[in-house]
C-alpha cells in the first residue's frame, strides 16, 4: 500500500507554533496557553517600545519637568543652600520655569519669604493646589520671549530653570536683561549641563525646538556680552554650603548681578 505524503505545513501546525491562519480560523484547535501569553507579552513590549520613542505626545510643561536632567528638580534640592547664600535677599523671590507651583509652594512655607512663579509653558492638568496658586495670582503663565509682566525691581531674587535652554540667542538678548530688570539683588540661573543631561526628541516645548545645552564657557561669554557679572559673595557662600553637605548639582548654576 502506498503511503500518503505528509504536508509539511500541516506537520508544523500540528506539532510546532501555530500559524497565523490557524489562529484566525474558527475551526482550528485552540493554541497552547503559553503561546497566547507570549503573543500578549510581545504586544505589550511593542507598545512600551513605541511609547518611549518620538511618537509620544506630551504637554510642554510635563515634557520639561519629567525629562531626564530637569533643572527644576535641581532648584528644589538647592533651596537650602540658596537661603544660606542670599539671606535677606530671599524675602521676595520669583521663580521662572516649569513646575513653578512646586517651587512657590515650598518657598511660601518658609518664614518671612514671599514667592511668585512665572510658568513659560502650559498649565494643563494641574492639581488643586496649583490651581489655587494661579487663582490667587502667585503663579501666572507668560511667554518669556516677551516683556515680563512685572515692574522694575519687583523682586529681590529671580531664579530661572529649564527656560533659557530653549531660547535662541535672538530671544536671550531680550529675556536676560528683562529678568535682571525685575530683580534688585541677583539672578540665579539653572542651565542644562551638556556633559550630564540628555533631552529626548519626544520631550519638546510647544515651539518644537529641543533644549540647547550650552557649555559653561559659552554662558560666561554671553553673560559678559549682556552686561551681567558673577555675583561673587553669594556664589562663595553657596559653594561653601554645598561642599559642606556634599551637594553636587547636575545642572550648571550661575549667580549673577549687574
Backbone as CSV, one residue per row, in Angstrom:
resi,resn,N_x,N_y,N_z,CA_x,CA_y,CA_z,C_x,C_y,C_z
1,UNK,0.853,-1.180,0.000,0.000,0.000,0.000,0.891,1.233,0.000
2,UNK,0.557,2.101,-0.877,1.357,3.335,-0.955,1.022,4.237,0.211
3,UNK,2.069,4.915,0.724,1.903,5.819,1.874,1.700,7.238,1.375
4,UNK,0.657,7.884,1.904,0.364,9.253,1.505,1.422,10.189,2.085
5,UNK,1.900,11.084,1.247,2.902,12.051,1.728,2.248,13.060,2.656
6,UNK,3.021,13.499,3.667,2.512,14.441,4.663,2.827,15.867,4.234
7,UNK,1.865,16.735,4.344,2.040,18.155,4.017,2.932,18.802,5.079
8,UNK,4.079,19.346,4.671,4.995,19.940,5.655,4.345,21.032,6.486
9,UNK,3.518,21.843,5.858,2.893,22.937,6.600,1.953,22.407,7.661
10,UNK,1.289,21.289,7.380,0.380,20.690,8.341,1.162,20.130,9.514
11,UNK,2.372,19.546,9.239,3.178,18.982,10.302,3.595,20.083,11.272
12,UNK,3.948,21.259,10.775,4.339,22.363,11.638,3.161,22.816,12.465
13,UNK,1.999,22.876,11.824,0.816,23.349,12.539,0.431,22.394,13.650
14,UNK,0.665,21.080,13.433,0.266,20.106,14.438,1.239,20.063,15.605
15,UNK,2.534,20.171,15.323,3.494,19.958,16.382,4.261,21.176,16.815
16,UNK,4.259,22.276,16.022,5.042,23.452,16.366,4.154,24.620,16.719
17,UNK,4.701,25.847,16.541,3.917,27.049,16.801,2.809,27.166,15.783
18,UNK,1.632,27.588,16.195,0.511,27.697,15.265,0.743,28.810,14.269
19,UNK,0.264,28.595,13.057,0.374,29.630,12.037,-0.674,30.697,12.282
20,UNK,-0.470,31.866,11.664,-1.440,32.954,11.808,-2.797,32.521,11.303
21,UNK,-2.786,31.769,10.187,-4.052,31.301,9.648,-4.766,30.387,10.616
22,UNK,-3.986,29.518,11.303,-4.584,28.618,12.269,-5.178,29.342,13.444
23,UNK,-4.549,30.437,13.843,-5.054,31.205,14.977,-6.383,31.861,14.654
24,UNK,-6.540,32.281,13.386,-7.733,33.013,12.999,-8.864,32.117,12.543
25,UNK,-8.549,30.892,12.126,-9.582,30.019,11.587,-10.510,29.578,12.709
26,UNK,-11.797,29.721,12.549,-12.735,29.401,13.635,-12.751,27.944,14.026
27,UNK,-12.395,27.034,13.113,-12.465,25.622,13.410,-11.130,25.058,13.880
28,UNK,-10.104,25.884,13.904,-8.798,25.385,14.307,-8.759,25.134,15.799
29,UNK,-7.855,24.227,16.229,-7.744,23.886,17.622,-7.129,25.050,18.391
30,UNK,-7.562,25.276,19.627,-7.068,26.394,20.433,-5.571,26.252,20.638
31,UNK,-4.799,27.322,20.478,-3.349,27.253,20.659,-3.017,27.064,22.130
32,UNK,-1.829,26.591,22.435,-1.427,26.387,23.834,-1.478,27.695,24.612
33,UNK,-1.695,27.602,25.902,-1.769,28.787,26.763,-0.465,29.566,26.723
34,UNK,0.661,28.857,26.685,1.953,29.525,26.670,2.105,30.401,25.440
35,UNK,1.610,29.923,24.302,1.698,30.695,23.069,0.909,31.993,23.191
36,UNK,-0.285,31.898,23.763,-1.124,33.090,23.929,-0.418,34.106,24.824
37,UNK,0.178,33.621,25.899,0.889,34.509,26.823,2.043,35.206,26.123
38,UNK,2.795,34.446,25.299,3.926,35.024,24.584,3.481,36.079,23.582
39,UNK,2.374,35.816,22.901,1.854,36.786,21.930,1.445,38.077,22.627
40,UNK,0.714,37.939,23.750,0.283,39.131,24.507,1.479,39.907,25.019
41,UNK,2.477,39.174,25.540,3.678,39.824,26.050,4.399,40.588,24.947
42,UNK,4.422,39.991,23.746,5.067,40.664,22.616,4.390,41.972,22.277
43,UNK,3.038,41.973,22.278,2.298,43.205,22.006,2.572,44.261,23.062
44,UNK,2.623,43.833,24.327,2.897,44.781,25.420,4.269,45.417,25.257
45,UNK,5.273,44.601,24.911,6.624,45.121,24.729,6.699,46.074,23.552
46,UNK,5.970,45.768,22.479,5.954,46.665,21.320,5.341,48.011,21.665
47,UNK,4.231,47.969,22.407,3.570,49.213,22.800,4.501,50.051,23.678
48,UNK,5.170,49.395,24.626,6.093,50.111,25.518,7.241,50.715,24.735
49,UNK,7.724,49.984,23.732,8.843,50.480,22.923,8.455,51.725,22.149
50,UNK,7.297,51.691,21.492,6.887,52.830,20.686,6.535,54.031,21.549
51,UNK,5.999,53.781,22.747,5.677,54.897,23.642,6.919,55.603,24.155
52,UNK,8.066,54.918,24.145,9.297,55.545,24.613,9.995,56.334,23.516
53,UNK,9.475,56.269,22.314,10.103,56.961,21.199,9.457,58.284,20.899
54,UNK,9.668,58.757,19.661,9.224,60.097,19.283,7.741,60.167,19.002
55,UNK,7.041,59.065,19.099,5.627,59.106,18.787,4.756,59.558,19.932
56,UNK,5.311,59.739,21.151,4.515,60.130,22.298,4.279,61.626,22.285
57,UNK,3.062,62.048,22.541,2.749,63.459,22.619,2.503,63.824,24.068
58,UNK,3.289,64.746,24.601,3.123,65.198,25.972,3.057,66.706,25.978
59,UNK,2.436,67.273,27.031,2.378,68.721,27.122,3.762,69.239,27.443
60,UNK,4.036,70.481,27.046,5.382,71.023,27.180,5.816,71.114,28.629
61,UNK,4.908,71.494,29.559,5.290,71.603,30.956,5.705,70.244,31.504
62,UNK,4.924,69.193,31.177,5.254,67.850,31.630,6.542,67.379,30.980
63,UNK,6.734,67.741,29.704,7.922,67.301,28.993,9.184,67.795,29.661
64,UNK,9.207,69.056,30.018,10.410,69.616,30.600,10.619,69.129,32.015
65,UNK,9.554,69.123,32.818,9.720,68.777,34.221,10.011,67.305,34.421
66,UNK,9.577,66.418,33.478,9.803,64.993,33.638,10.998,64.498,32.849
67,UNK,11.579,65.349,32.030,12.661,64.898,31.182,13.904,64.587,32.001
68,UNK,14.758,63.762,31.419,15.987,63.387,32.091,16.842,64.630,32.262
69,UNK,17.282,64.903,33.494,18.122,66.052,33.731,17.350,67.335,33.927
70,UNK,16.155,67.306,34.498,15.388,68.512,34.744,16.087,69.388,35.766
71,UNK,16.274,70.670,35.423,16.910,71.593,36.355,15.903,72.158,37.346
72,UNK,14.617,72.034,37.079,13.618,72.499,38.042,13.670,71.646,39.303
73,UNK,13.848,70.342,39.154,14.001,69.492,40.327,15.293,69.822,41.064
74,UNK,16.276,70.310,40.325,17.543,70.721,40.948,17.343,71.938,41.848
75,UNK,16.438,72.835,41.454,16.160,74.025,42.262,15.681,73.614,43.654
76,UNK,14.798,72.625,43.704,14.264,72.160,44.986,15.389,71.672,45.896
77,UNK,16.349,70.942,45.314,17.470,70.442,46.112,18.392,71.568,46.556
78,UNK,18.487,72.613,45.737,19.423,73.701,46.018,18.848,74.775,46.931
79,UNK,17.558,74.761,47.210,16.924,75.812,48.011,17.592,76.046,49.368
80,UNK,17.940,75.008,50.131,18.589,75.260,51.434,19.889,76.048,51.302
81,UNK,20.638,75.801,50.232,21.921,76.482,50.036,21.722,77.892,49.481
82,UNK,20.660,78.073,48.718,20.328,79.414,48.234,19.950,80.322,49.409
83,UNK,19.249,79.760,50.381,18.857,80.545,51.560,20.086,80.988,52.342
84,UNK,21.061,80.106,52.454,22.294,80.461,53.149,23.059,81.520,52.365
85,UNK,23.085,81.366,51.062,23.875,82.274,50.223,23.268,83.667,50.127
86,UNK,21.956,83.762,50.088,21.325,85.055,49.817,20.667,85.693,51.036
87,UNK,20.444,84.933,52.092,19.934,85.518,53.330,18.675,86.349,53.134
88,UNK,18.754,87.627,53.494,17.598,88.522,53.399,17.132,88.763,51.967
89,UNK,17.962,88.448,50.999,17.570,88.618,49.603,16.544,87.583,49.158
90,UNK,16.251,86.652,50.055,15.221,85.644,49.757,13.848,86.095,50.253
91,UNK,13.699,87.377,50.574,12.406,87.859,51.063,11.342,87.817,49.973
92,UNK,11.701,88.277,48.790,10.777,88.266,47.654,11.453,87.550,46.493
93,UNK,10.925,86.393,46.153,11.565,85.547,45.145,10.599,85.267,43.990
94,UNK,11.119,85.353,42.779,10.362,84.962,41.584,11.048,83.760,40.963
95,UNK,10.290,82.686,40.754,10.815,81.534,40.022,10.243,81.549,38.618
96,UNK,11.116,81.386,37.629,10.705,81.340,36.221,11.069,79.977,35.661
97,UNK,10.065,79.215,35.262,10.313,77.893,34.713,9.149,76.960,34.974
98,UNK,9.201,75.746,34.433,8.120,74.777,34.647,8.026,74.345,36.100
99,UNK,6.851,73.898,36.489,6.593,73.454,37.867,6.829,74.561,38.886
100,UNK,6.503,75.775,38.497,6.641,76.903,39.423,5.765,76.715,40.653
101,UNK,4.649,76.032,40.490,3.765,75.796,41.639,4.502,75.039,42.747
102,UNK,5.305,74.060,42.358,6.052,73.280,43.348,7.072,74.152,44.062
103,UNK,7.798,74.968,43.306,8.812,75.839,43.892,8.162,76.869,44.812
104,UNK,7.092,77.496,44.322,6.415,78.539,45.096,5.814,77.965,46.380
105,UNK,5.198,76.794,46.279,4.607,76.160,47.461,5.647,75.921,48.538
106,UNK,6.831,75.466,48.129,7.895,75.215,49.086,8.410,76.493,49.731
107,UNK,8.534,77.553,48.933,9.050,78.815,49.459,8.052,79.492,50.399
108,UNK,6.779,79.372,50.084,5.763,80.021,50.912,5.666,79.402,52.303
109,UNK,6.186,78.203,52.471,6.181,77.567,53.784,7.271,78.129,54.695
110,UNK,8.237,78.840,54.073,9.325,79.419,54.851,8.876,80.727,55.502
111,UNK,9.435,81.030,56.654,9.103,82.265,57.348,9.730,83.461,56.636
112,UNK,8.992,84.549,56.588,9.477,85.814,56.019,9.890,85.682,54.564
113,UNK,9.235,84.799,53.837,9.529,84.630,52.413,8.239,84.791,51.610
114,UNK,8.277,85.674,50.634,7.180,85.818,49.684,7.663,85.280,48.343
115,UNK,6.824,84.536,47.666,7.266,83.895,46.432,6.192,83.958,45.356
116,UNK,6.664,84.093,44.122,5.789,84.087,42.958,6.413,83.204,41.879
117,UNK,5.603,82.758,40.950,6.110,81.909,39.889,5.607,82.347,38.530
118,UNK,6.474,82.198,37.535,6.116,82.507,36.156,6.325,81.249,35.330
119,UNK,5.240,80.698,34.845,5.256,79.445,34.084,5.321,79.765,32.594
120,UNK,6.443,79.452,31.917,6.568,79.789,30.490,5.878,78.809,29.559
121,UNK,5.367,77.703,30.104,4.691,76.702,29.288,3.228,76.606,29.710
122,UNK,2.517,75.593,29.240,1.106,75.463,29.553,0.900,75.062,31.003
123,UNK,-0.296,75.273,31.491,-0.651,74.914,32.871,-1.795,73.909,32.882
124,UNK,-1.792,72.979,31.934,-2.826,71.961,31.864,-2.555,70.857,32.881
125,UNK,-3.641,70.192,33.272,-3.552,69.020,34.163,-2.847,69.340,35.481
126,UNK,-3.099,70.533,36.027,-2.514,70.888,37.317,-3.410,70.404,38.447
127,UNK,-2.823,70.228,39.634,-3.610,69.783,40.772,-4.324,70.965,41.418
128,UNK,-5.145,70.682,42.419,-5.952,71.722,43.055,-5.088,72.768,43.748
129,UNK,-3.965,72.343,44.316,-3.061,73.270,44.985,-2.485,74.289,44.005
130,UNK,-2.069,73.809,42.829,-1.514,74.707,41.813,-2.590,75.644,41.277
131,UNK,-3.786,75.111,41.062,-4.883,75.957,40.583,-5.199,77.061,41.571
132,UNK,-5.072,76.757,42.860,-5.304,77.760,43.893,-4.252,78.863,43.819
133,UNK,-2.979,78.487,43.594,-1.911,79.477,43.469,-2.111,80.361,42.247
134,UNK,-2.592,79.761,41.162,-2.862,80.529,39.949,-4.029,81.486,40.177
135,UNK,-5.065,80.991,40.816,-6.258,81.809,41.071,-5.933,83.000,41.971
136,UNK,-5.016,82.799,42.920,-4.648,83.874,43.852,-3.576,84.799,43.274
137,UNK,-3.059,84.472,42.101,-2.084,85.340,41.457,-0.639,85.087,41.825
138,UNK,-0.361,84.022,42.606,1.014,83.714,42.964,1.785,83.112,41.780
139,UNK,1.071,82.387,40.931,1.678,81.787,39.743,0.877,82.216,38.525
140,UNK,1.581,82.613,37.490,0.907,83.001,36.251,1.684,82.461,35.064
141,UNK,1.042,82.411,33.915,1.670,81.895,32.702,1.985,83.053,31.772
142,UNK,3.200,83.067,31.231,3.604,84.144,30.334,4.761,83.676,29.463
143,UNK,4.757,84.089,28.230,5.836,83.756,27.296,7.030,84.657,27.600
144,UNK,8.125,84.061,28.046,9.275,84.865,28.468,10.052,85.450,27.289
145,UNK,9.676,85.135,26.068,10.323,85.768,24.923,9.893,87.229,24.789
146,UNK,8.858,87.593,25.536,8.359,88.969,25.500,8.520,89.601,26.886
147,UNK,8.223,90.881,26.987,8.416,91.616,28.236,7.683,90.945,29.395
148,UNK,8.384,90.751,30.507,7.786,90.120,31.679,6.716,91.028,32.286
149,UNK,5.639,90.454,32.793,4.508,91.246,33.305,4.734,91.788,34.718
150,UNK,5.939,92.345,34.965,6.251,92.881,36.288,6.963,94.222,36.144
151,UNK,6.817,95.046,37.176,7.500,96.334,37.200,8.973,96.151,37.555
152,UNK,9.811,97.133,37.258,11.229,97.029,37.632,11.402,96.860,39.142
153,UNK,12.399,96.076,39.524,12.744,95.855,40.933,11.586,95.286,41.748
154,UNK,10.797,94.421,41.147,9.658,93.829,41.863,10.084,92.755,42.847
155,UNK,11.266,92.158,42.632,11.707,91.044,43.463,13.145,91.248,43.914
156,UNK,13.484,90.622,45.046,14.874,90.636,45.490,15.722,89.684,44.652
157,UNK,15.157,88.499,44.395,15.913,87.453,43.699,15.036,86.787,42.644
158,UNK,15.628,86.530,41.479,14.938,85.810,40.405,15.698,84.513,40.138
159,UNK,14.977,83.387,40.188,15.568,82.065,39.947,14.953,81.487,38.679
160,UNK,15.806,81.074,37.744,15.341,80.581,36.446,15.819,79.149,36.233
161,UNK,14.924,78.278,35.771,15.314,76.894,35.469,14.512,76.356,34.298
162,UNK,15.164,75.529,33.475,14.501,74.857,32.343,13.748,75.834,31.447
163,UNK,14.303,76.998,31.237,13.631,78.002,30.406,14.579,78.590,29.364
164,UNK,15.741,79.049,29.792,16.680,79.705,28.879,17.309,78.731,27.894
165,UNK,17.383,77.451,28.260,17.972,76.455,27.359,17.166,76.300,26.073
166,UNK,15.922,76.745,26.081,15.057,76.587,24.922,14.989,77.851,24.061
167,UNK,15.749,78.873,24.450,15.730,80.128,23.710,16.963,80.264,22.821
168,UNK,16.764,80.819,21.653,17.890,81.125,20.772,18.534,82.426,21.250
169,UNK,19.774,82.707,20.855,20.412,83.976,21.249,19.569,85.199,20.914
170,UNK,18.802,85.123,19.855,17.948,86.256,19.477,16.997,86.626,20.606
171,UNK,16.383,85.631,21.224,15.443,85.899,22.319,16.163,86.066,23.655
172,UNK,17.304,85.407,23.814,18.076,85.595,25.035,18.495,87.052,25.194
173,UNK,18.783,87.704,24.074,19.187,89.112,24.110,18.112,89.989,24.742
174,UNK,16.861,89.564,24.640,15.762,90.338,25.214,15.391,89.831,26.604
175,UNK,15.417,88.523,26.778,14.918,87.919,28.021,15.855,88.141,29.203
176,UNK,17.160,87.962,29.009,18.097,88.106,30.126,18.074,89.509,30.735
177,UNK,18.164,90.576,29.943,18.076,91.913,30.536,16.734,92.158,31.220
178,UNK,15.676,91.548,30.715,14.361,91.733,31.323,14.277,91.015,32.668
179,UNK,14.913,89.853,32.781,14.967,89.146,34.063,15.743,89.974,35.086
180,UNK,16.826,90.591,34.622,17.606,91.450,35.516,16.814,92.695,35.911
181,UNK,15.986,93.180,35.018,15.209,94.395,35.265,14.286,94.258,36.469
182,UNK,13.703,93.067,36.664,12.709,92.904,37.731,13.328,92.467,39.053
183,UNK,14.661,92.331,39.105,15.338,91.878,40.321,16.260,92.965,40.863
184,UNK,16.346,93.059,42.199,17.215,94.057,42.834,18.552,93.485,43.291
185,UNK,18.574,92.237,43.729,19.769,91.693,44.377,20.489,90.592,43.612
186,UNK,19.876,90.024,42.622,20.587,88.987,41.906,19.704,88.103,41.041
187,UNK,20.380,87.346,40.214,19.726,86.432,39.280,20.448,85.095,39.352
188,UNK,19.699,84.016,39.613,20.281,82.678,39.682,19.720,81.852,38.526
189,UNK,20.610,81.364,37.684,20.191,80.615,36.501,20.652,79.167,36.607
190,UNK,19.701,78.252,36.476,19.987,76.821,36.417,19.913,76.419,34.941
191,UNK,21.054,76.042,34.382,21.117,75.684,32.964,21.540,74.234,32.807
192,UNK,21.083,73.619,31.735,21.419,72.224,31.474,22.910,72.028,31.282
193,UNK,23.385,70.901,31.747,24.803,70.556,31.624,24.979,69.599,30.456
194,UNK,25.654,70.022,29.380,25.792,69.141,28.210,26.556,67.866,28.505
195,UNK,27.318,67.834,29.597,28.079,66.638,29.928,27.294,65.618,30.711
196,UNK,26.113,66.006,31.254,25.371,65.097,32.125,23.941,64.873,31.710
197,UNK,23.409,65.709,30.831,21.987,65.638,30.534,21.728,65.302,29.078
198,UNK,20.589,64.643,28.874,20.132,64.295,27.539,18.667,64.686,27.424
199,UNK,18.315,65.314,26.304,16.934,65.717,26.080,16.342,64.827,24.997
200,UNK,15.254,64.156,25.318,14.623,63.245,24.378,13.868,64.008,23.301
201,UNK,13.853,63.449,22.105,13.182,64.101,20.983,11.710,64.289,21.278
202,UNK,11.105,63.348,22.013,9.672,63.425,22.289,9.347,64.499,23.307
203,UNK,10.366,64.995,24.014,10.117,65.919,25.097,10.507,67.326,24.668
204,UNK,9.660,67.938,23.869,9.921,69.255,23.332,8.866,70.238,23.804
205,UNK,9.220,71.525,23.902,8.213,72.522,24.211,7.342,72.761,22.996
206,UNK,6.361,73.629,23.122,5.435,73.863,22.017,6.133,74.430,20.785
207,UNK,7.260,75.102,20.981,7.987,75.667,19.847,8.559,74.579,18.954
208,UNK,8.625,73.333,19.479,9.172,72.240,18.696,10.686,72.225,18.670
209,UNK,11.321,73.097,19.438,12.776,73.190,19.446,13.333,72.475,20.664
210,UNK,14.283,71.558,20.489,14.867,70.874,21.662,15.757,71.821,22.448
211,UNK,16.047,71.467,23.683,16.907,72.299,24.520,18.311,72.341,23.939
212,UNK,18.912,73.514,24.011,20.291,73.700,23.576,21.159,73.741,24.821
213,UNK,21.823,72.639,25.120,22.639,72.554,26.325,24.013,73.150,26.031
214,UNK,24.254,74.332,26.574,25.467,75.079,26.268,26.503,74.902,27.373
215,UNK,27.751,75.059,27.017,28.838,74.881,27.970,28.943,76.077,28.908
216,UNK,29.664,75.889,30.002,29.878,76.955,30.973,30.610,78.136,30.349
217,UNK,31.584,77.846,29.500,32.345,78.926,28.845,31.453,79.731,27.902
218,UNK,30.530,79.047,27.222,29.612,79.774,26.329,28.750,80.738,27.132
219,UNK,28.190,80.267,28.242,27.343,81.113,29.079,28.137,82.281,29.655
220,UNK,29.347,82.002,30.106,30.166,83.059,30.695,30.417,84.179,29.691
221,UNK,30.780,83.823,28.468,30.989,84.840,27.420,29.706,85.599,27.140
222,UNK,28.607,84.876,27.118,27.336,85.514,26.808,26.915,86.482,27.913
223,UNK,27.121,86.100,29.167,26.767,86.986,30.281,27.571,88.274,30.222
224,UNK,28.855,88.162,29.886,29.698,89.355,29.775,29.180,90.279,28.676
225,UNK,28.805,89.692,27.546,28.283,90.481,26.434,26.976,91.169,26.805
226,UNK,26.202,90.538,27.694,24.907,91.082,28.093,25.038,92.099,29.221
227,UNK,26.215,92.210,29.816,26.420,93.150,30.902,26.217,92.560,32.283
228,UNK,26.109,91.234,32.375,25.946,90.561,33.661,27.299,90.091,34.184
229,UNK,27.501,90.174,35.479,28.749,89.739,36.087,28.472,88.701,37.168
230,UNK,29.510,87.984,37.557,29.379,86.959,38.588,29.130,87.605,39.942
231,UNK,28.123,87.121,40.639,27.778,87.628,41.972,28.645,86.889,42.980
232,UNK,29.839,87.397,43.223,30.873,86.658,43.937,30.504,86.304,45.381
233,UNK,29.893,87.240,46.120,29.565,86.980,47.520,28.641,85.790,47.709
234,UNK,27.432,85.826,47.126,26.511,84.686,47.246,27.079,83.400,46.638
235,UNK,27.851,83.534,45.547,28.439,82.351,44.925,29.354,81.619,45.897
236,UNK,30.194,82.373,46.598,31.123,81.764,47.539,30.378,81.073,48.678
237,UNK,29.351,81.740,49.212,28.568,81.155,50.305,27.833,79.903,49.842
238,UNK,27.310,79.948,48.626,26.584,78.794,48.084,27.516,77.600,47.941
239,UNK,28.692,77.824,47.373,29.627,76.729,47.152,30.131,76.145,48.466
240,UNK,30.352,76.993,49.473,30.803,76.502,50.775,29.733,75.642,51.444
241,UNK,28.482,76.106,51.388,27.385,75.340,51.995,27.158,74.029,51.256
242,UNK,27.225,74.068,49.925,27.031,72.855,49.132,28.144,71.849,49.382
243,UNK,29.389,72.335,49.470,30.529,71.450,49.699,30.458,70.818,51.088
244,UNK,30.029,71.585,52.059,29.923,71.077,53.426,28.940,69.923,53.511
245,UNK,27.881,69.988,52.711,26.851,68.938,52.723,27.007,67.950,51.570
246,UNK,28.144,68.032,50.888,28.461,67.126,49.772,27.391,67.150,48.685
247,UNK,26.880,68.344,48.435,25.874,68.514,47.379,26.570,68.872,46.071
248,UNK,26.378,68.032,45.054,26.964,68.274,43.744,25.848,68.356,42.704
249,UNK,25.511,69.560,42.270,24.402,69.716,41.316,24.716,69.118,39.950
250,UNK,23.703,68.570,39.324,23.856,68.044,37.973,23.756,69.162,36.935
251,UNK,23.055,70.228,37.291,22.901,71.358,36.380,23.970,72.413,36.653
252,UNK,24.196,73.266,35.691,25.071,74.414,35.891,24.277,75.497,36.626
253,UNK,24.892,76.110,37.642,24.226,77.144,38.410,25.057,78.417,38.339
254,UNK,24.461,79.488,37.835,25.151,80.763,37.688,24.529,81.805,38.612
255,UNK,25.371,82.477,39.387,24.936,83.538,40.293,25.367,84.862,39.663
256,UNK,24.395,85.686,39.295,24.700,86.874,38.501,24.200,88.155,39.147
257,UNK,24.897,89.243,38.813,24.458,90.588,39.200,24.764,91.515,38.028
258,UNK,24.417,92.807,38.163,24.609,93.726,37.042,24.957,95.111,37.560
